[in-house]
Amino acid sequence: MQCNGVNVLRNFRSFVIVCGVLIVVGVVAGCADREAAAEEPVAPEASSAPAAAAAGGGQAPTTPTADVQKRVVSGEIQLAAADVRKSSDAIREKVLQLGGRIVDDRVTSSGDRSSTDHKITVRLPPNQVDPLVKHIATLGEIVSQRVSAADVSREYFDRDIALNNQRLTLQRLQSLLNRPDVRMQEILEIEKELTRVRGEIDKLEGARRFQDDQIAHATLSISIEDAARAQQYSREVSSRVFRIGPRLSVLQLGDGEEQRQSVGLTLSWGKSIVYDIDRIAPRDGETEKGISITVGSSTFSRIFGSVRRAWLNPWIGWRLGYLYDGKPAGLAALDFGLELFRHEYFIWDLSARLGATFGKESGGSLTGLATAVSVPF
């Protein structure tokens, strides 16, 4: 029994020694592997499908380094130029000089064919966008500009991982198909799966080629419009706002009556709706003042250019209202006006009024001249 105990003890010691040796060897080997892995450089595209397949692993290759950014540059520019055709020709020439190309070129005429607009879509290297924008700015006034660079790095790298995984799957399926012991039913299933995987690879490769082109070439849409028509449109827009301002006028109520001054206020929504309120000076020898309140509408003359100019735009309008000059009366008149000057912050008008008053106790002709300055409210 004592001898058996000694043998057991000796065997246990041997087992402990062997285990210790194995542990030490494993630790040393692990450290060596880690050091080798740390020293081994990682290539950005280190993940070719054949190498991964040879390793036999099922994981996708590593993605490129995080500091490699993929950007898609696009933008829109609206230019107002004095000569649309000359400006568009200059832009085309500059795009070609910068290594770009024209992908779309459209020309549209205005309703009265008095001017044309050009819209050009160009593709060029992203680093040439700034030189092109600076050149466009020399051709006229840039009305609006938007240039953006969308970061598609994550989407790009994720697609690379998916593509490499599909290639790995394709190679494994092909290796299964080449086995000598594969059965007919398995061949059919493998061929079906091969068709699906090839389709996924084609789809992913097509998407990557398209995105590579988007990254390699920025896309800019350039609209060129006639500067004079752009200013006209701006003036038309400015005329469709609520305005308020003082007005001074000289009136003659009835034949043979003296001319009398009035001070008032004009309120308008463009020329569509116009309110005039006038306080009329009293007659000689009297103290009672009169008042005139009218509402009406006006329109610019298209024959004489509508509101194309910043000055001398003729218009015509009608007015209906109430007049009190000692006695109440109705009022109807035509106004013939001239917009002397139009600015973003004020409009100066001159007008002549020709009309009549009517009522039970009073009636007669009405003539007058007025000037008004209105500002946006």
C-alpha positions as CSV (number, residue, x, y, z in Angstrom):
1,M,0.0,0.0,0.0
2,Q,2.9,2.3,0.8
3,C,4.5,1.5,-2.5
4,N,1.3,2.4,-4.3
5,G,1.0,5.7,-2.5
6,V,4.6,6.6,-3.6
7,N,3.8,5.8,-7.2
8,V,0.7,7.9,-7.2
9,L,2.6,10.8,-5.8
10,R,5.3,10.4,-8.4
11,N,2.7,10.3,-11.2
12,F,1.0,13.4,-9.9
13,R,4.3,15.3,-9.8
14,S,5.0,14.4,-13.4
15,F,1.5,15.5,-14.4
16,V,1.9,18.9,-12.7
17,I,5.3,19.4,-14.4
18,V,4.0,18.6,-17.8
19,C,1.0,21.0,-17.4
20,G,3.4,23.7,-16.2
21,V,5.6,23.3,-19.3
22,L,2.6,23.4,-21.6
23,I,1.3,26.6,-20.0
24,V,4.7,28.3,-20.3
25,V,5.0,27.2,-24.0
26,G,1.5,28.5,-24.7
27,V,2.1,31.9,-23.1
28,V,5.4,32.4,-24.9
29,A,3.8,31.4,-28.3
30,G,0.9,33.8,-27.7
31,C,3.2,36.7,-26.9
32,A,5.2,36.0,-30.0
33,D,2.0,35.9,-32.2
34,R,0.9,39.2,-30.7
35,E,4.3,40.8,-31.4
36,A,4.3,39.5,-34.9
37,A,0.8,40.8,-35.5
38,A,1.7,44.2,-34.1
39,E,4.8,44.4,-36.4
40,E,3.0,43.3,-39.5
41,P,1.7,46.3,-41.6
42,V,-1.9,46.3,-42.6
43,A,-2.6,47.2,-46.3
44,P,-5.7,49.3,-47.0
45,E,-7.0,46.7,-49.5
46,A,-5.6,43.7,-47.6
47,S,-8.6,41.6,-48.2
48,S,-8.5,39.9,-51.5
49,A,-10.9,37.1,-51.8
50,P,-8.4,34.4,-52.7
51,A,-6.3,35.1,-49.6
52,A,-9.3,35.0,-47.3
53,A,-10.5,31.8,-48.9
54,A,-7.1,30.2,-48.4
55,A,-7.3,31.1,-44.8
56,G,-10.6,29.2,-44.6
57,G,-12.1,31.8,-42.4
58,G,-15.7,33.0,-42.7
59,Q,-15.0,36.7,-41.8
60,A,-14.9,39.5,-44.3
61,P,-11.6,41.3,-44.8
62,T,-10.8,44.4,-42.8
63,T,-12.1,47.8,-44.1
64,P,-9.7,50.5,-45.3
65,T,-8.3,52.9,-42.7
66,A,-10.7,55.3,-41.1
67,D,-8.8,58.4,-42.3
68,V,-9.6,57.6,-46.0
69,Q,-12.7,59.7,-46.7
70,K,-15.0,59.3,-49.6
71,R,-17.0,62.4,-50.5
72,V,-19.6,63.2,-53.2
73,V,-19.5,66.9,-54.2
74,S,-22.6,68.4,-55.8
75,G,-24.1,71.9,-56.1
76,E,-26.4,74.4,-57.8
77,I,-25.5,77.9,-58.9
78,Q,-27.9,80.6,-60.3
79,L,-26.2,83.3,-62.3
80,A,-27.7,86.6,-63.6
81,A,-25.7,87.7,-66.6
82,A,-26.0,90.6,-69.1
83,D,-25.3,88.3,-72.0
84,V,-26.6,84.8,-71.4
85,R,-25.2,83.2,-74.5
86,K,-21.7,84.6,-74.0
87,S,-21.7,83.6,-70.4
88,S,-22.8,80.0,-71.2
89,D,-20.1,79.7,-73.8
90,A,-17.5,80.9,-71.4
91,I,-18.6,78.4,-68.7
92,R,-18.4,75.5,-71.2
93,E,-14.9,76.5,-72.3
94,K,-13.8,76.8,-68.6
95,V,-15.2,73.3,-67.7
96,L,-13.3,71.7,-70.5
97,Q,-10.1,73.5,-69.5
98,L,-10.5,72.1,-65.9
99,G,-10.8,68.5,-67.2
100,G,-14.6,68.3,-66.9
101,R,-17.4,67.6,-69.3
102,I,-20.9,68.8,-70.1
103,V,-23.6,66.2,-69.4
104,D,-26.7,68.4,-70.0
105,D,-27.4,71.7,-71.8
106,R,-30.8,73.2,-72.0
107,V,-32.1,76.5,-73.5
108,T,-35.5,78.0,-72.7
109,S,-37.1,81.2,-74.0
110,S,-39.3,83.6,-72.1
111,G,-42.9,83.8,-72.9
112,D,-42.4,86.9,-75.1
113,R,-39.2,85.4,-76.5
114,S,-37.4,88.6,-75.4
115,S,-34.8,86.6,-73.5
116,T,-33.4,83.1,-73.0
117,D,-32.3,81.1,-70.0
118,H,-29.6,78.4,-70.1
119,K,-29.2,75.5,-67.7
120,I,-26.0,73.5,-67.8
121,T,-25.1,70.4,-65.8
122,V,-21.4,69.7,-65.6
123,R,-19.1,67.0,-64.2
124,L,-15.5,67.8,-63.2
125,P,-12.9,66.8,-60.6
126,P,-13.9,67.9,-57.1
127,N,-10.7,70.0,-56.6
128,Q,-11.7,72.1,-59.7
129,V,-15.0,73.2,-58.3
130,D,-13.7,76.3,-56.5
131,P,-11.8,77.6,-59.6
132,L,-15.0,77.1,-61.7
133,V,-17.2,79.0,-59.1
134,K,-14.7,81.9,-59.0
135,H,-14.8,82.0,-62.8
136,I,-18.6,82.0,-62.9
137,A,-18.6,85.0,-60.4
138,T,-16.7,87.1,-63.0
139,L,-19.5,86.6,-65.6
140,G,-22.3,88.3,-63.7
141,E,-24.1,88.3,-60.4
142,I,-24.4,85.0,-58.5
143,V,-28.0,85.1,-57.3
144,S,-27.8,81.8,-55.3
145,Q,-25.1,79.2,-54.6
146,R,-25.1,75.8,-52.9
147,V,-22.1,73.5,-52.9
148,S,-22.0,70.5,-50.6
149,A,-19.7,67.5,-50.0
150,A,-21.5,64.4,-48.6
151,D,-19.4,61.9,-46.7
152,V,-20.2,58.4,-48.1
153,S,-17.1,56.7,-46.5
154,R,-19.2,54.3,-44.3
155,E,-21.5,53.3,-47.1
156,Y,-18.5,52.8,-49.4
157,F,-16.6,50.6,-46.9
158,D,-19.7,48.6,-45.9
159,R,-20.3,47.8,-49.6
160,D,-16.7,46.6,-49.9
161,I,-17.1,44.3,-46.9
162,A,-20.4,42.9,-48.4
163,L,-18.7,42.4,-51.8
164,N,-15.7,40.5,-50.3
165,N,-18.0,38.3,-48.3
166,Q,-20.0,37.4,-51.4
167,R,-16.7,36.6,-53.2
168,L,-15.7,34.3,-50.4
169,T,-19.1,32.6,-50.5
170,L,-18.7,32.2,-54.3
171,Q,-15.3,30.5,-53.9
172,R,-16.5,28.1,-51.2
173,L,-19.5,27.1,-53.3
174,Q,-17.1,26.5,-56.3
175,S,-14.9,24.4,-54.1
176,L,-17.9,22.4,-52.9
177,L,-18.9,21.9,-56.5
178,N,-15.5,20.5,-57.4
179,R,-15.6,17.8,-54.7
180,P,-15.6,14.3,-56.3
181,D,-18.2,12.9,-53.9
182,V,-20.9,15.6,-54.6
183,R,-24.3,14.3,-55.5
184,M,-26.6,15.5,-58.3
185,Q,-29.1,17.0,-55.9
186,E,-26.3,18.9,-54.1
187,I,-25.0,20.1,-57.5
188,L,-28.4,21.5,-58.3
189,E,-28.6,23.3,-55.0
190,I,-25.1,24.7,-55.3
191,E,-25.7,25.9,-58.8
192,K,-28.8,27.7,-57.7
193,E,-26.9,29.4,-54.8
194,L,-24.0,30.2,-57.2
195,T,-26.5,32.1,-59.5
196,R,-27.8,34.1,-56.6
197,V,-24.4,35.0,-55.2
198,R,-23.1,36.0,-58.7
199,G,-26.2,38.3,-59.0
200,E,-25.4,39.9,-55.7
201,I,-21.8,40.4,-56.7
202,D,-22.8,42.1,-60.0
203,K,-25.2,44.4,-58.2
204,L,-22.6,45.4,-55.6
205,E,-19.9,45.9,-58.2
206,G,-22.2,48.1,-60.3
207,A,-23.1,50.2,-57.3
208,R,-19.5,50.6,-56.4
209,R,-18.6,51.7,-60.0
210,F,-21.4,54.2,-59.9
211,Q,-20.3,55.6,-56.5
212,D,-16.6,55.7,-57.6
213,D,-17.7,57.9,-60.5
214,Q,-19.7,60.1,-58.2
215,I,-16.7,60.5,-55.9
216,A,-14.2,61.1,-58.8
217,H,-16.4,63.8,-60.5
218,A,-18.4,66.6,-58.8
219,T,-21.8,67.5,-60.3
220,L,-22.8,71.1,-60.7
221,S,-26.0,72.5,-62.1
222,I,-25.6,76.0,-63.4
223,S,-28.6,78.2,-64.3
224,I,-28.0,81.4,-66.3
225,E,-30.7,84.0,-66.6
226,D,-30.9,87.4,-68.2
227,A,-29.9,90.0,-65.7
228,A,-32.5,92.6,-66.9
229,R,-35.3,90.0,-66.7
230,A,-34.1,89.0,-63.2
231,Q,-34.3,92.6,-62.1
232,Q,-37.7,92.9,-63.6
233,Y,-38.9,89.8,-61.7
234,S,-37.4,91.3,-58.5
235,R,-39.3,94.5,-59.1
236,E,-42.5,92.6,-59.8
237,V,-42.1,90.7,-56.6
238,S,-41.4,93.9,-54.7
239,S,-44.6,95.4,-56.1
240,R,-46.7,92.7,-54.6
241,V,-46.1,93.7,-51.0
242,F,-48.1,95.9,-48.6
243,R,-46.9,99.5,-48.7
244,I,-47.8,102.6,-46.8
245,G,-46.8,106.3,-47.3
246,P,-47.8,110.0,-47.4
247,R,-49.4,111.7,-50.4
248,L,-49.8,115.3,-51.4
249,S,-52.3,116.5,-53.9
250,V,-54.0,119.5,-55.5
251,L,-57.7,119.1,-56.2
252,Q,-60.3,121.1,-58.1
253,L,-63.9,120.2,-57.2
254,G,-66.3,121.5,-59.8
255,D,-66.0,123.9,-62.7
256,G,-64.7,127.3,-61.7
257,E,-63.8,126.2,-58.2
258,E,-60.5,127.1,-56.7
259,Q,-57.7,124.6,-56.4
260,R,-57.2,123.2,-53.0
261,Q,-54.4,121.2,-51.4
262,S,-54.8,118.0,-49.5
263,V,-52.6,115.9,-47.4
264,G,-53.2,112.2,-47.0
265,L,-52.1,108.6,-46.7
266,T,-51.9,105.8,-49.3
267,L,-52.1,102.1,-48.5
268,S,-51.6,99.5,-51.2
269,W,-51.0,95.9,-51.9
270,G,-48.8,96.3,-54.9
271,K,-51.1,97.9,-57.5
272,S,-53.9,95.4,-57.0
273,I,-55.6,97.1,-54.1
274,V,-55.0,100.8,-53.3
275,Y,-56.6,102.9,-50.5
276,D,-56.3,106.7,-50.6
277,I,-57.3,108.9,-47.7
278,D,-57.0,112.7,-48.2
279,R,-57.7,115.6,-45.9
280,I,-58.8,118.5,-48.1
281,A,-58.0,122.1,-47.1
282,P,-61.0,124.4,-46.5
283,R,-62.3,126.9,-49.1
284,D,-61.2,130.5,-48.8
285,G,-63.0,132.1,-46.0
286,E,-64.2,128.8,-44.5
287,T,-62.8,126.7,-41.7
288,E,-64.4,123.3,-42.4
289,K,-62.1,120.8,-44.1
290,G,-63.1,118.1,-46.5
291,I,-62.2,114.5,-46.6
292,S,-61.9,112.0,-49.5
293,I,-61.7,108.2,-49.0
294,T,-61.2,106.0,-52.1
295,V,-60.4,102.4,-53.0
296,G,-59.4,101.0,-56.3
297,S,-56.9,99.1,-58.4
298,S,-54.2,99.8,-60.9
299,T,-52.1,98.0,-63.5
300,F,-48.9,98.7,-65.3
301,S,-48.7,99.3,-69.0
302,R,-47.2,96.2,-70.8
303,I,-46.9,98.3,-74.0
304,F,-44.5,100.6,-72.2
305,G,-42.5,97.9,-70.5
306,S,-44.5,97.0,-67.4
307,V,-42.0,97.2,-64.5
308,R,-38.9,96.3,-66.4
309,R,-37.3,99.6,-65.5
310,A,-36.4,101.1,-62.2
311,W,-37.9,104.4,-63.3
312,L,-40.7,105.9,-65.4
313,N,-43.2,102.9,-65.4
314,P,-46.6,104.1,-66.5
315,W,-49.8,102.8,-65.0
316,I,-53.6,103.3,-65.1
317,G,-56.2,102.7,-62.5
318,W,-59.8,103.3,-61.2
319,R,-61.1,104.7,-57.9
320,L,-64.4,104.6,-56.1
321,G,-65.1,106.3,-52.8
322,Y,-66.7,108.9,-50.6
323,L,-66.2,112.6,-50.5
324,Y,-67.3,115.1,-47.9
325,D,-66.9,118.7,-48.6
326,G,-69.6,120.4,-46.7
327,K,-72.0,117.9,-48.2
328,P,-71.6,114.1,-48.6
329,A,-71.1,112.7,-52.1
330,G,-69.9,109.7,-54.0
331,L,-66.8,109.7,-56.1
332,A,-65.7,107.9,-59.2
333,A,-62.4,108.6,-61.0
334,L,-59.7,107.3,-63.3
335,D,-56.1,107.7,-62.2
336,F,-53.2,108.0,-64.8
337,G,-49.9,107.5,-63.1
338,L,-46.2,107.4,-63.6
339,E,-43.9,105.5,-61.3
340,L,-41.0,107.9,-61.2
341,F,-38.6,105.7,-59.4
342,R,-38.7,102.2,-57.8
343,H,-36.3,101.0,-55.2
344,E,-36.3,98.1,-52.8
345,Y,-37.1,100.4,-49.9
346,F,-39.5,102.9,-51.5
347,I,-41.5,103.9,-54.5
348,W,-42.2,107.4,-55.8
349,D,-45.4,108.0,-57.8
350,L,-46.9,110.9,-59.7
351,S,-50.6,110.7,-60.8
352,A,-53.4,112.7,-62.3
353,R,-57.0,112.1,-61.4
354,L,-60.0,112.7,-63.6
355,G,-63.5,111.9,-62.3
356,A,-66.8,113.1,-61.0
357,T,-68.7,113.4,-57.7
358,F,-72.4,112.6,-57.4
359,G,-75.1,112.9,-54.8
360,K,-78.5,114.3,-53.9
361,E,-77.2,117.7,-52.9
362,S,-74.0,117.9,-54.7
363,G,-72.2,116.8,-57.8
364,G,-69.7,117.9,-60.4
365,S,-66.3,117.3,-61.9
366,L,-63.2,116.4,-60.1
367,T,-59.6,116.9,-61.3
368,G,-56.3,116.7,-59.4
369,L,-52.6,116.0,-59.3
370,A,-50.9,113.9,-56.6
371,T,-47.5,112.6,-55.6
372,A,-46.9,109.8,-53.1
373,V,-44.0,108.0,-51.6
374,S,-44.7,104.5,-50.2
375,V,-42.4,102.1,-48.3
376,P,-42.9,98.4,-47.6
377,F,-44.6,97.7,-44.3
